[in-house]
Structure formats: structure tokens, C-alpha cells
């Protein structure tokens, strides 16, 4: 559910990244660390990349050379400084195009939900174990929820995140939320912090079709959400209503859930999901 944006935590310049877990591919982790360092700093020399990522200079140099061969980084000068390459922009353009199609399909429906409910309505996409806010229609009340577009939140603490995750296979959920991570990040006393608790909630969500955030992300604020499916039947987005808990309860969460399911089904149909008609009943 929407939250007020918070300033990023401060960290020491060029702080080394944590050691990779055993179940991860070390070379891939290192390549991604390099790309993320360049994205954060804009332009860096080999020694700066090594210091920022915790790599030895020779390894950083080889990693940069490999990424440059594939177009993911480029040399910006004869002095060995590097920046992100055009290949990264190509990948980002593909994601923007997919998100643009989603926003275009969903916009009239989230506007309709906002008109009917009077509450802030959000379009959210799933990114690993986090949700990212892609679009929003502000509510009409003087006290209303607001989230900066592009900001993210832990998926397991939000109705939109749970609405999507409940549709994913158990093996995917187990990878995102291994028991070794328990307790999961807790934002309020109501946050689900174990896989067992999340699994039970996912079963309830699948049974009724929509998800509830009962002050699990922020105390005093609740949210109702329904999943959006693409042509491959993947729940990759969600539409949600967020408001102070007293207004959600007064409006009847079940009624809001039915409203969201109808509009989410229409968006799914526009994106080519064959099961949208049944989902909207």
C-alpha cells in the first residue's frame, strides 16, 4: 500500500558489497555489482569500481572488459574510465514499453475506481520481492494516501504484493521467501514475518480473489488489491485502493474487492489474458 517516501539510508562511499550467498552465481553477482556501481556513480575508473564492489582491481578490469564487449558498459576516455553502455538502455526501453502498455490499459479503470470509491487508487508491478508504484489516481478526501511513482515497498507487507504473490507457484514463493530469511522484514505488529503465515494468507486471497493489507505496512492505513494478469497468465501487476483503516472498514472491504476484481479483469483482458472473463465474475 502507498507510503510516504523516505530518504535513503546513508552508506560509506565505495562500501564493499556483502559476500554472495552460496546458492548464488558469484560471477553474475559480481557483474551486477559492477553495473549497479556505475549506475550509482555515473562514471568510474577501474580502481573505483574495485573499491565500490569489493573486487580486486584485476578482477574488476576483466569484468569491465567482458561487459564492454557485450555493450553493457563503455569506456568514456583514454584514461580507463567506464560508464553504462547503450545495451542497458535497450533493456530499460523494453521494460518501459511493457509498463507503458500496462499503464495505458489500466488508466481508465483506475480512474473509474477512484471516482466510485473516492480513495487513492494505485497501479503496482512486482519486482522480485518488492512492489513498484507505476501509476496513481489521488483520492478526493483531505486526508489521503500518496506514494511517489517509481518508489517501492516490500511485497509481503502490501495488499498489491500479496495479490500477485498469491497467484505464483509455491516453489517461486519459497525462493523469494526462504525460511532462512525468517523473520521477514516487519513494518508493523501485523506484518507477516514467516512463510507459514504468508502461505495461509495466500490461500485466503485465492479463495476470495482479492487481497487485504490490514495495517501490515503502516499502522492506521489499510489497502485492498486485485491482481492483473498478462497474456501468459502471469500475475505481474495489481490495482489497489488505499485509505485510513476506518474508511476502508466503513466502505466494506468485500465491496471494494469486487469493484477491484471487475476492473482488474478488464485490464487483464486488454492485455490478452484469456481467463479474464472468468476472473471478473
LINZI-V876154 format. One line per field, one symbol per residue. psi: psi as a letter, one per 20 degrees, with the letter a starting at -180 (. if undefined). burial: 1 if it has 24 or more other C-alpha atoms within 12 Angstrom, else 0. Layout:
# LINZI-V876154
psi=???
burial=???
This chain:
# LINZI-V876154
psi=qqqpqqqqqqqqpkpqqqqqrhjqoghgggghggghghhhigpqrghggghhijqqghghghghgghhhijhrqpirijkqqrqrhhhhgghhghhgghggggghhghhhggghgghjrppqpqqpnckqqpohrqoqriqhorqppppirrqphiiqggghhghhiqqhhgghhhmqhhiqprpphriippjqhggggghhghghhihrqpomkihppiprqpqqqpqaijkpnirqpqpqrqhhhgghiohgghggghgghhhgggghjjohjhghhi.
burial=11100000000001001000000000000111111111000011111111111110000110111011000111100000111110010000000000100110111111111100111111111110111111111110000111110011111111111111111100001001100000011100011111100110110011011111111111011111111111000111111111111011101010011111111111111110101100110
